[in-house]
Amino acid sequence: MRPIVATRTGAYGPAASAYGRRCETGAWVDGVINDAGTTRDVLRAHAEKTEQNERPAPESLEAMREAGDFALRTPREHGGTGAGAEAVARRLTALGQACPSSAWVAGTCATGKSLAAAAFPGSEELFADPDAVFCGSGVPGARGVRDADGVRVTGRWPNVSGCEDASWASLAVVVDGTFCFAVIPVADLTVDRTWQMAGMRGTGSHTLVAEDLPVPASRVVAAAPFGLNDLMLYSMTVLAPVIGGARGALDATHAMFASDRKPFMSAYTSMGESPGARHWLAEAAHLVDRAEATMLSVARESDTRALSEADGARLRMALADAGRDARTAVDRLLDLGGAGGFRTANVLQRFWRDVSVGSRHPHLNPYLAVERYGSALADA
């Protein structure tokens, strides 16, 4: 961990967050330093490289590490931020505004560390470097067999974002019929590069593979079902990069309005002269604002009280709506950009692909959200 050059008064004592290093560049908001402008510049400059390499560019990883983005969910006692759902959502939205894929990897790290901290509280080994990148999967893709030295694990975990740059993987394993979590060094696993997608290509969400891998018993533990508050936090790590991507597309469209671009086959001399274009822009901006407001409202509710099953059904519905609002907004912006928005050199098409894929994550599944909400209402 790099030296802490500055900390906020009354931060977290000697184990101040990695965000303490950045106090000279921004203002503290809800326990998290708001320096996203600096980090965004780096992510934006290397977003195309991230997509081409199918993993965050080294420059982007270093910028996020230096800013403390990989310490968002490192426990405070181990030098991290221990950020709540709202702080995580705000930060990942800001990063996603420049590069949704990089923000997604930071979100996956937050989830992986949350799982590890819950399963192995107080572990000095796992959090020796509070800025280490974690990845993980809550899908039990492997089976474990106990032996005298621990558990031998065999299986495959698909769609593990950021796995090529992670140090540790928090992975669901079924051991003797029991749902467990194991935390395994990624260096002990094989990466099968299976992530071939139209959007979120830079997340490097490949498949991790274990073949009769010995895992110490101290790093395998029976896992309790996810609580609703935990699930809301994990949903933030998915939704926030999507909403950030929609904001990035909105930024690109504002730049187009400020340019000499005019609507083709019209007498207007600029996009802003067209009432229809202004209306479309306003509608898209409203959808993005509504998506973000919905997300933050859910995050605040999750941060402030224990959620009931009825709350969970209602909030899942809200998150699914927010994802659809972000996706619809970007579609509107592509309509404004016309066919030119799909040129590979145009950032709009990258945001469109990233938002289209990310907003369809299972945490944001709209038809299941409707089904659960309807069941909850009918049973009330």
Contacts in CASP RR format, 6 or more apart in sequence:
PFRMAT RR
TARGET T0000
AUTHOR 0000-0000-0000
METHOD contacts of the structure
MODEL  1
MRPIVATRTGAYGPAASAYGRRCETGAWVDGVINDAGTTRDVLRAHAEKT
EQNERPAPESLEAMREAGDFALRTPREHGGTGAGAEAVARRLTALGQACP
SSAWVAGTCATGKSLAAAAFPGSEELFADPDAVFCGSGVPGARGVRDADG
VRVTGRWPNVSGCEDASWASLAVVVDGTFCFAVIPVADLTVDRTWQMAGM
RGTGSHTLVAEDLPVPASRVVAAAPFGLNDLMLYSMTVLAPVIGGARGAL
DATHAMFASDRKPFMSAYTSMGESPGARHWLAEAAHLVDRAEATMLSVAR
ESDTRALSEADGARLRMALADAGRDARTAVDRLLDLGGAGGFRTANVLQR
FWRDVSVGSRHPHLNPYLAVERYGSALADA
1 18 0 8 1.000
1 79 0 8 1.000
1 129 0 8 1.000
1 130 0 8 1.000
1 131 0 8 1.000
2 21 0 8 1.000
2 66 0 8 1.000
2 131 0 8 1.000
3 21 0 8 1.000
4 16 0 8 1.000
4 20 0 8 1.000
4 21 0 8 1.000
5 20 0 8 1.000
5 21 0 8 1.000
5 24 0 8 1.000
6 20 0 8 1.000
6 21 0 8 1.000
6 23 0 8 1.000
6 24 0 8 1.000
7 13 0 8 1.000
7 16 0 8 1.000
7 20 0 8 1.000
7 23 0 8 1.000
8 16 0 8 1.000
8 20 0 8 1.000
8 23 0 8 1.000
8 28 0 8 1.000
8 31 0 8 1.000
11 17 0 8 1.000
11 20 0 8 1.000
12 76 0 8 1.000
12 79 0 8 1.000
12 80 0 8 1.000
15 76 0 8 1.000
15 77 0 8 1.000
15 78 0 8 1.000
15 79 0 8 1.000
15 80 0 8 1.000
16 79 0 8 1.000
17 31 0 8 1.000
17 68 0 8 1.000
17 71 0 8 1.000
17 76 0 8 1.000
17 79 0 8 1.000
17 80 0 8 1.000
17 81 0 8 1.000
17 82 0 8 1.000
17 130 0 8 1.000
18 65 0 8 1.000
18 67 0 8 1.000
18 68 0 8 1.000
18 70 0 8 1.000
18 71 0 8 1.000
18 74 0 8 1.000
18 79 0 8 1.000
18 80 0 8 1.000
18 81 0 8 1.000
18 130 0 8 1.000
18 131 0 8 1.000
19 28 0 8 1.000
19 31 0 8 1.000
19 32 0 8 1.000
19 33 0 8 1.000
19 35 0 8 1.000
19 67 0 8 1.000
19 68 0 8 1.000
19 71 0 8 1.000
19 81 0 8 1.000
20 33 0 8 1.000
21 66 0 8 1.000
21 68 0 8 1.000
22 33 0 8 1.000
22 35 0 8 1.000
22 38 0 8 1.000
22 66 0 8 1.000
22 67 0 8 1.000
22 68 0 8 1.000
23 33 0 8 1.000
25 33 0 8 1.000
25 35 0 8 1.000
25 38 0 8 1.000
26 33 0 8 1.000
26 34 0 8 1.000
26 35 0 8 1.000
27 33 0 8 1.000
27 34 0 8 1.000
28 34 0 8 1.000
29 87 0 8 1.000
29 90 0 8 1.000
30 83 0 8 1.000
30 84 0 8 1.000
30 86 0 8 1.000
30 87 0 8 1.000
30 90 0 8 1.000
31 81 0 8 1.000
31 83 0 8 1.000
31 87 0 8 1.000
32 72 0 8 1.000
32 81 0 8 1.000
32 83 0 8 1.000
32 87 0 8 1.000
32 90 0 8 1.000
32 91 0 8 1.000
33 67 0 8 1.000
34 94 0 8 1.000
35 67 0 8 1.000
36 67 0 8 1.000
36 91 0 8 1.000
36 94 0 8 1.000
36 95 0 8 1.000
36 97 0 8 1.000
37 94 0 8 1.000
38 63 0 8 1.000
38 67 0 8 1.000
39 63 0 8 1.000
39 64 0 8 1.000
39 67 0 8 1.000
39 69 0 8 1.000
39 94 0 8 1.000
39 95 0 8 1.000
39 98 0 8 1.000
40 94 0 8 1.000
40 95 0 8 1.000
40 97 0 8 1.000
40 98 0 8 1.000
41 98 0 8 1.000
42 59 0 8 1.000
42 60 0 8 1.000
42 63 0 8 1.000
43 50 0 8 1.000
43 60 0 8 1.000
43 63 0 8 1.000
43 64 0 8 1.000
43 95 0 8 1.000
43 96 0 8 1.000
43 98 0 8 1.000
43 99 0 8 1.000
43 102 0 8 1.000
43 103 0 8 1.000
44 98 0 8 1.000
44 99 0 8 1.000
45 59 0 8 1.000
46 57 0 8 1.000
46 59 0 8 1.000
46 60 0 8 1.000
46 99 0 8 1.000
47 60 0 8 1.000
47 98 0 8 1.000
47 99 0 8 1.000
47 101 0 8 1.000
47 102 0 8 1.000
47 347 0 8 1.000
47 350 0 8 1.000
48 350 0 8 1.000
49 57 0 8 1.000
49 59 0 8 1.000
50 56 0 8 1.000
50 57 0 8 1.000
50 60 0 8 1.000
50 99 0 8 1.000
50 101 0 8 1.000
50 102 0 8 1.000
50 202 0 8 1.000
51 101 0 8 1.000
51 201 0 8 1.000
51 202 0 8 1.000
51 350 0 8 1.000
53 202 0 8 1.000
54 193 0 8 1.000
54 195 0 8 1.000
54 201 0 8 1.000
54 202 0 8 1.000
54 204 0 8 1.000
55 162 0 8 1.000
55 164 0 8 1.000
55 165 0 8 1.000
55 202 0 8 1.000
55 203 0 8 1.000
55 204 0 8 1.000
56 64 0 8 1.000
56 99 0 8 1.000
56 101 0 8 1.000
56 102 0 8 1.000
56 105 0 8 1.000
56 162 0 8 1.000
56 165 0 8 1.000
56 202 0 8 1.000
57 102 0 8 1.000
60 99 0 8 1.000
60 102 0 8 1.000
61 102 0 8 1.000
61 133 0 8 1.000
61 165 0 8 1.000
64 70 0 8 1.000
64 95 0 8 1.000
64 102 0 8 1.000
64 106 0 8 1.000
65 131 0 8 1.000
65 133 0 8 1.000
68 81 0 8 1.000
68 131 0 8 1.000
69 91 0 8 1.000
69 95 0 8 1.000
69 106 0 8 1.000
69 109 0 8 1.000
70 106 0 8 1.000
70 109 0 8 1.000
70 131 0 8 1.000
70 132 0 8 1.000
70 133 0 8 1.000
70 134 0 8 1.000
71 79 0 8 1.000
71 80 0 8 1.000
71 81 0 8 1.000
71 130 0 8 1.000
71 131 0 8 1.000
72 80 0 8 1.000
72 81 0 8 1.000
72 82 0 8 1.000
72 83 0 8 1.000
72 87 0 8 1.000
72 88 0 8 1.000
72 91 0 8 1.000
72 106 0 8 1.000
72 107 0 8 1.000
72 109 0 8 1.000
72 110 0 8 1.000
72 113 0 8 1.000
73 81 0 8 1.000
73 82 0 8 1.000
73 83 0 8 1.000
73 88 0 8 1.000
73 109 0 8 1.000
73 110 0 8 1.000
73 111 0 8 1.000
73 112 0 8 1.000
73 113 0 8 1.000
73 114 0 8 1.000
73 117 0 8 1.000
74 80 0 8 1.000
74 81 0 8 1.000
74 82 0 8 1.000
74 113 0 8 1.000
74 117 0 8 1.000
74 127 0 8 1.000
74 130 0 8 1.000
74 131 0 8 1.000
75 82 0 8 1.000
75 117 0 8 1.000
75 121 0 8 1.000
75 122 0 8 1.000
75 127 0 8 1.000
76 82 0 8 1.000
77 122 0 8 1.000
78 122 0 8 1.000
78 124 0 8 1.000
78 127 0 8 1.000
78 128 0 8 1.000
78 130 0 8 1.000
79 127 0 8 1.000
79 130 0 8 1.000
80 130 0 8 1.000
81 87 0 8 1.000
83 91 0 8 1.000
83 110 0 8 1.000
84 233 0 8 1.000
84 299 0 8 1.000
84 303 0 8 1.000
85 229 0 8 1.000
85 232 0 8 1.000
85 233 0 8 1.000
85 236 0 8 1.000
85 298 0 8 1.000
85 299 0 8 1.000
85 300 0 8 1.000
85 302 0 8 1.000
85 303 0 8 1.000
86 296 0 8 1.000
86 299 0 8 1.000
86 300 0 8 1.000
86 303 0 8 1.000
88 107 0 8 1.000
88 110 0 8 1.000
88 233 0 8 1.000
88 236 0 8 1.000
88 237 0 8 1.000
88 240 0 8 1.000
88 299 0 8 1.000
89 236 0 8 1.000
89 239 0 8 1.000
89 240 0 8 1.000
89 295 0 8 1.000
89 296 0 8 1.000
89 299 0 8 1.000
90 240 0 8 1.000
90 296 0 8 1.000
91 106 0 8 1.000
91 240 0 8 1.000
92 103 0 8 1.000
92 106 0 8 1.000
92 107 0 8 1.000
92 110 0 8 1.000
92 236 0 8 1.000
92 237 0 8 1.000
92 240 0 8 1.000
92 241 0 8 1.000
92 244 0 8 1.000
93 103 0 8 1.000
93 240 0 8 1.000
93 241 0 8 1.000
93 243 0 8 1.000
93 244 0 8 1.000
93 247 0 8 1.000
93 292 0 8 1.000
93 295 0 8 1.000
94 244 0 8 1.000
95 102 0 8 1.000
95 103 0 8 1.000
95 106 0 8 1.000
95 241 0 8 1.000
95 244 0 8 1.000
96 102 0 8 1.000
96 103 0 8 1.000
96 240 0 8 1.000
96 241 0 8 1.000
96 244 0 8 1.000
96 245 0 8 1.000
96 247 0 8 1.000
96 248 0 8 1.000
97 244 0 8 1.000
97 245 0 8 1.000
97 247 0 8 1.000
97 248 0 8 1.000
97 251 0 8 1.000
98 248 0 8 1.000
100 200 0 8 1.000
100 241 0 8 1.000
100 242 0 8 1.000
100 244 0 8 1.000
100 245 0 8 1.000
100 351 0 8 1.000
100 354 0 8 1.000
100 355 0 8 1.000
100 358 0 8 1.000
101 200 0 8 1.000
101 201 0 8 1.000
101 202 0 8 1.000
101 203 0 8 1.000
101 204 0 8 1.000
101 241 0 8 1.000
101 354 0 8 1.000
102 202 0 8 1.000
103 240 0 8 1.000
103 241 0 8 1.000
103 244 0 8 1.000
104 161 0 8 1.000
104 200 0 8 1.000
104 203 0 8 1.000
104 237 0 8 1.000
104 238 0 8 1.000
104 241 0 8 1.000
104 358 0 8 1.000
105 133 0 8 1.000
105 161 0 8 1.000
105 162 0 8 1.000
105 165 0 8 1.000
105 202 0 8 1.000
105 203 0 8 1.000
105 204 0 8 1.000
107 237 0 8 1.000
107 238 0 8 1.000
107 240 0 8 1.000
107 241 0 8 1.000
108 134 0 8 1.000
108 135 0 8 1.000
108 136 0 8 1.000
108 160 0 8 1.000
108 161 0 8 1.000
108 162 0 8 1.000
108 203 0 8 1.000
108 237 0 8 1.000
109 133 0 8 1.000
109 134 0 8 1.000
109 135 0 8 1.000
109 162 0 8 1.000
109 166 0 8 1.000
110 233 0 8 1.000
110 237 0 8 1.000
111 136 0 8 1.000
111 170 0 8 1.000
111 233 0 8 1.000
111 234 0 8 1.000
111 237 0 8 1.000
112 134 0 8 1.000
112 135 0 8 1.000
112 136 0 8 1.000
112 170 0 8 1.000
113 127 0 8 1.000
113 134 0 8 1.000
113 170 0 8 1.000
114 230 0 8 1.000
114 233 0 8 1.000
114 234 0 8 1.000
115 136 0 8 1.000
115 138 0 8 1.000
115 170 0 8 1.000
115 181 0 8 1.000
116 123 0 8 1.000
116 126 0 8 1.000
116 127 0 8 1.000
116 134 0 8 1.000
116 168 0 8 1.000
116 170 0 8 1.000
116 181 0 8 1.000
116 183 0 8 1.000
117 123 0 8 1.000
117 127 0 8 1.000
118 230 0 8 1.000
119 170 0 8 1.000
119 181 0 8 1.000
119 183 0 8 1.000
119 221 0 8 1.000
119 223 0 8 1.000
120 126 0 8 1.000
120 183 0 8 1.000
120 219 0 8 1.000
120 221 0 8 1.000
126 168 0 8 1.000
126 183 0 8 1.000
129 167 0 8 1.000
132 166 0 8 1.000
132 167 0 8 1.000
132 168 0 8 1.000
133 162 0 8 1.000
133 165 0 8 1.000
133 166 0 8 1.000
133 167 0 8 1.000
134 166 0 8 1.000
134 167 0 8 1.000
134 168 0 8 1.000
134 169 0 8 1.000
134 170 0 8 1.000
135 160 0 8 1.000
135 161 0 8 1.000
135 162 0 8 1.000
135 163 0 8 1.000
135 166 0 8 1.000
135 168 0 8 1.000
135 169 0 8 1.000
135 170 0 8 1.000
135 186 0 8 1.000
135 208 0 8 1.000
136 157 0 8 1.000
136 160 0 8 1.000
136 163 0 8 1.000
136 166 0 8 1.000
136 169 0 8 1.000
136 170 0 8 1.000
136 171 0 8 1.000
136 208 0 8 1.000
137 157 0 8 1.000
137 158 0 8 1.000
137 159 0 8 1.000
137 160 0 8 1.000
137 169 0 8 1.000
137 170 0 8 1.000
137 171 0 8 1.000
137 172 0 8 1.000
137 208 0 8 1.000
138 170 0 8 1.000
138 171 0 8 1.000
138 172 0 8 1.000
138 181 0 8 1.000
139 157 0 8 1.000
139 158 0 8 1.000
139 172 0 8 1.000
140 172 0 8 1.000
140 173 0 8 1.000
140 174 0 8 1.000
140 179 0 8 1.000
141 155 0 8 1.000
141 156 0 8 1.000
141 157 0 8 1.000
141 171 0 8 1.000
141 172 0 8 1.000
141 173 0 8 1.000
141 174 0 8 1.000
142 153 0 8 1.000
142 154 0 8 1.000
142 155 0 8 1.000
142 156 0 8 1.000
142 157 0 8 1.000
142 171 0 8 1.000
142 172 0 8 1.000
142 173 0 8 1.000
142 174 0 8 1.000
142 210 0 8 1.000
143 153 0 8 1.000
143 154 0 8 1.000
143 155 0 8 1.000
143 173 0 8 1.000
143 174 0 8 1.000
143 175 0 8 1.000
144 151 0 8 1.000
144 152 0 8 1.000
144 153 0 8 1.000
144 154 0 8 1.000
144 173 0 8 1.000
144 174 0 8 1.000
144 175 0 8 1.000
144 176 0 8 1.000
145 151 0 8 1.000
145 152 0 8 1.000
145 175 0 8 1.000
145 176 0 8 1.000
146 152 0 8 1.000
146 175 0 8 1.000
146 176 0 8 1.000
146 217 0 8 1.000
147 214 0 8 1.000
149 214 0 8 1.000
149 216 0 8 1.000
149 217 0 8 1.000
150 214 0 8 1.000
150 215 0 8 1.000
150 216 0 8 1.000
150 217 0 8 1.000
150 220 0 8 1.000
151 173 0 8 1.000
151 175 0 8 1.000
151 182 0 8 1.000
151 214 0 8 1.000
151 215 0 8 1.000
151 217 0 8 1.000
151 220 0 8 1.000
152 212 0 8 1.000
152 213 0 8 1.000
152 214 0 8 1.000
152 215 0 8 1.000
153 173 0 8 1.000
153 182 0 8 1.000
153 184 0 8 1.000
153 210 0 8 1.000
153 212 0 8 1.000
153 213 0 8 1.000
153 214 0 8 1.000
153 215 0 8 1.000
154 210 0 8 1.000
154 211 0 8 1.000
154 212 0 8 1.000
154 213 0 8 1.000
155 209 0 8 1.000
155 210 0 8 1.000
155 211 0 8 1.000
156 192 0 8 1.000
156 207 0 8 1.000
156 208 0 8 1.000
156 209 0 8 1.000
156 210 0 8 1.000
157 169 0 8 1.000
157 171 0 8 1.000
157 172 0 8 1.000
157 207 0 8 1.000
157 208 0 8 1.000
157 209 0 8 1.000
158 194 0 8 1.000
158 207 0 8 1.000
159 195 0 8 1.000
159 205 0 8 1.000
159 207 0 8 1.000
160 169 0 8 1.000
160 205 0 8 1.000
160 206 0 8 1.000
160 207 0 8 1.000
160 208 0 8 1.000
161 203 0 8 1.000
161 204 0 8 1.000
161 205 0 8 1.000
162 203 0 8 1.000
162 204 0 8 1.000
162 205 0 8 1.000
163 169 0 8 1.000
163 186 0 8 1.000
163 189 0 8 1.000
163 191 0 8 1.000
163 204 0 8 1.000
163 205 0 8 1.000
163 206 0 8 1.000
163 208 0 8 1.000
164 191 0 8 1.000
164 204 0 8 1.000
164 206 0 8 1.000
166 186 0 8 1.000
167 185 0 8 1.000
167 186 0 8 1.000
167 187 0 8 1.000
168 183 0 8 1.000
168 184 0 8 1.000
168 185 0 8 1.000
168 186 0 8 1.000
169 183 0 8 1.000
169 184 0 8 1.000
169 185 0 8 1.000
169 186 0 8 1.000
169 189 0 8 1.000
169 208 0 8 1.000
170 181 0 8 1.000
170 182 0 8 1.000
170 183 0 8 1.000
171 181 0 8 1.000
171 182 0 8 1.000
171 183 0 8 1.000
171 184 0 8 1.000
171 208 0 8 1.000
172 179 0 8 1.000
172 180 0 8 1.000
172 181 0 8 1.000
172 223 0 8 1.000
173 180 0 8 1.000
173 181 0 8 1.000
173 182 0 8 1.000
173 220 0 8 1.000
174 180 0 8 1.000
175 220 0 8 1.000
175 222 0 8 1.000
178 222 0 8 1.000
179 222 0 8 1.000
179 223 0 8 1.000
180 220 0 8 1.000
180 221 0 8 1.000
180 222 0 8 1.000
180 223 0 8 1.000
181 220 0 8 1.000
181 221 0 8 1.000
181 223 0 8 1.000
182 215 0 8 1.000
182 219 0 8 1.000
182 220 0 8 1.000
182 221 0 8 1.000
183 219 0 8 1.000
184 210 0 8 1.000
184 213 0 8 1.000
184 215 0 8 1.000
184 219 0 8 1.000
186 208 0 8 1.000
188 210 0 8 1.000
188 213 0 8 1.000
189 208 0 8 1.000
189 209 0 8 1.000
189 210 0 8 1.000
189 213 0 8 1.000
190 208 0 8 1.000
190 209 0 8 1.000
190 210 0 8 1.000
190 211 0 8 1.000
191 206 0 8 1.000
191 207 0 8 1.000
191 208 0 8 1.000
191 209 0 8 1.000
192 206 0 8 1.000
192 207 0 8 1.000
192 208 0 8 1.000
192 209 0 8 1.000
193 206 0 8 1.000
194 206 0 8 1.000
194 207 0 8 1.000
195 201 0 8 1.000
195 203 0 8 1.000
195 204 0 8 1.000
195 205 0 8 1.000
195 206 0 8 1.000
197 205 0 8 1.000
197 357 0 8 1.000
198 353 0 8 1.000
198 356 0 8 1.000
198 357 0 8 1.000
199 350 0 8 1.000
199 353 0 8 1.000
199 354 0 8 1.000
199 356 0 8 1.000
199 357 0 8 1.000
199 358 0 8 1.000
200 353 0 8 1.000
200 354 0 8 1.000
200 357 0 8 1.000
200 358 0 8 1.000
201 353 0 8 1.000
226 234 0 8 1.000
228 302 0 8 1.000
228 307 0 8 1.000
228 308 0 8 1.000
228 309 0 8 1.000
228 311 0 8 1.000
228 312 0 8 1.000
228 315 0 8 1.000
229 302 0 8 1.000
229 306 0 8 1.000
229 307 0 8 1.000
231 312 0 8 1.000
231 363 0 8 1.000
232 298 0 8 1.000
232 299 0 8 1.000
232 301 0 8 1.000
232 302 0 8 1.000
232 307 0 8 1.000
232 312 0 8 1.000
232 315 0 8 1.000
232 319 0 8 1.000
233 302 0 8 1.000
234 363 0 8 1.000
235 298 0 8 1.000
235 316 0 8 1.000
235 319 0 8 1.000
235 363 0 8 1.000
235 364 0 8 1.000
236 295 0 8 1.000
236 299 0 8 1.000
238 358 0 8 1.000
238 361 0 8 1.000
238 363 0 8 1.000
238 364 0 8 1.000
239 295 0 8 1.000
239 319 0 8 1.000
239 322 0 8 1.000
239 323 0 8 1.000
239 363 0 8 1.000
239 364 0 8 1.000
240 295 0 8 1.000
241 354 0 8 1.000
241 358 0 8 1.000
242 323 0 8 1.000
242 326 0 8 1.000
242 327 0 8 1.000
242 354 0 8 1.000
242 355 0 8 1.000
242 358 0 8 1.000
242 359 0 8 1.000
242 364 0 8 1.000
243 288 0 8 1.000
243 291 0 8 1.000
243 292 0 8 1.000
243 295 0 8 1.000
243 322 0 8 1.000
243 323 0 8 1.000
243 326 0 8 1.000
244 326 0 8 1.000
245 326 0 8 1.000
245 330 0 8 1.000
245 351 0 8 1.000
245 354 0 8 1.000
245 355 0 8 1.000
246 287 0 8 1.000
246 288 0 8 1.000
246 291 0 8 1.000
246 326 0 8 1.000
246 327 0 8 1.000
246 329 0 8 1.000
246 330 0 8 1.000
246 351 0 8 1.000
246 355 0 8 1.000
247 288 0 8 1.000
247 292 0 8 1.000
248 347 0 8 1.000
248 351 0 8 1.000
249 329 0 8 1.000
249 330 0 8 1.000
249 333 0 8 1.000
249 334 0 8 1.000
249 347 0 8 1.000
249 348 0 8 1.000
249 351 0 8 1.000
249 352 0 8 1.000
249 355 0 8 1.000
250 284 0 8 1.000
250 285 0 8 1.000
250 288 0 8 1.000
250 329 0 8 1.000
250 333 0 8 1.000
252 333 0 8 1.000
252 346 0 8 1.000
252 347 0 8 1.000
252 348 0 8 1.000
252 351 0 8 1.000
253 281 0 8 1.000
253 284 0 8 1.000
253 333 0 8 1.000
253 336 0 8 1.000
253 337 0 8 1.000
253 348 0 8 1.000
256 271 0 8 1.000
256 336 0 8 1.000
256 337 0 8 1.000
257 270 0 8 1.000
257 271 0 8 1.000
257 272 0 8 1.000
257 277 0 8 1.000
257 281 0 8 1.000
260 270 0 8 1.000
261 270 0 8 1.000
261 271 0 8 1.000
262 268 0 8 1.000
262 269 0 8 1.000
262 270 0 8 1.000
262 271 0 8 1.000
262 273 0 8 1.000
263 271 0 8 1.000
263 274 0 8 1.000
263 277 0 8 1.000
266 274 0 8 1.000
268 274 0 8 1.000
268 277 0 8 1.000
271 277 0 8 1.000
271 336 0 8 1.000
272 278 0 8 1.000
277 336 0 8 1.000
280 332 0 8 1.000
280 335 0 8 1.000
280 336 0 8 1.000
281 333 0 8 1.000
281 336 0 8 1.000
283 329 0 8 1.000
283 332 0 8 1.000
284 329 0 8 1.000
284 330 0 8 1.000
284 332 0 8 1.000
284 333 0 8 1.000
284 336 0 8 1.000
285 329 0 8 1.000
287 325 0 8 1.000
287 326 0 8 1.000
287 328 0 8 1.000
287 329 0 8 1.000
287 332 0 8 1.000
288 325 0 8 1.000
288 326 0 8 1.000
288 329 0 8 1.000
290 322 0 8 1.000
290 325 0 8 1.000
291 321 0 8 1.000
291 322 0 8 1.000
291 323 0 8 1.000
291 325 0 8 1.000
291 326 0 8 1.000
291 329 0 8 1.000
292 322 0 8 1.000
294 318 0 8 1.000
294 319 0 8 1.000
294 321 0 8 1.000
294 322 0 8 1.000
294 325 0 8 1.000
295 319 0 8 1.000
295 322 0 8 1.000
297 318 0 8 1.000
298 315 0 8 1.000
298 318 0 8 1.000
298 319 0 8 1.000
298 322 0 8 1.000
301 307 0 8 1.000
301 311 0 8 1.000
301 315 0 8 1.000
302 315 0 8 1.000
307 315 0 8 1.000
309 376 0 8 1.000
310 376 0 8 1.000
310 380 0 8 1.000
312 372 0 8 1.000
312 376 0 8 1.000
313 369 0 8 1.000
313 372 0 8 1.000
313 373 0 8 1.000
313 374 0 8 1.000
313 375 0 8 1.000
313 376 0 8 1.000
313 377 0 8 1.000
314 373 0 8 1.000
314 376 0 8 1.000
316 368 0 8 1.000
316 369 0 8 1.000
316 372 0 8 1.000
316 373 0 8 1.000
317 369 0 8 1.000
317 370 0 8 1.000
317 372 0 8 1.000
317 373 0 8 1.000
319 363 0 8 1.000
319 364 0 8 1.000
319 369 0 8 1.000
320 364 0 8 1.000
320 365 0 8 1.000
320 366 0 8 1.000
320 369 0 8 1.000
320 370 0 8 1.000
321 366 0 8 1.000
322 364 0 8 1.000
323 359 0 8 1.000
323 364 0 8 1.000
324 359 0 8 1.000
324 366 0 8 1.000
326 355 0 8 1.000
326 359 0 8 1.000
327 355 0 8 1.000
327 356 0 8 1.000
327 359 0 8 1.000
330 351 0 8 1.000
330 352 0 8 1.000
330 355 0 8 1.000
330 356 0 8 1.000
331 352 0 8 1.000
333 348 0 8 1.000
333 352 0 8 1.000
334 341 0 8 1.000
334 342 0 8 1.000
334 348 0 8 1.000
334 349 0 8 1.000
334 352 0 8 1.000
337 348 0 8 1.000
340 346 0 8 1.000
341 348 0 8 1.000
341 349 0 8 1.000
342 348 0 8 1.000
342 349 0 8 1.000
343 349 0 8 1.000
358 364 0 8 1.000
362 368 0 8 1.000
END
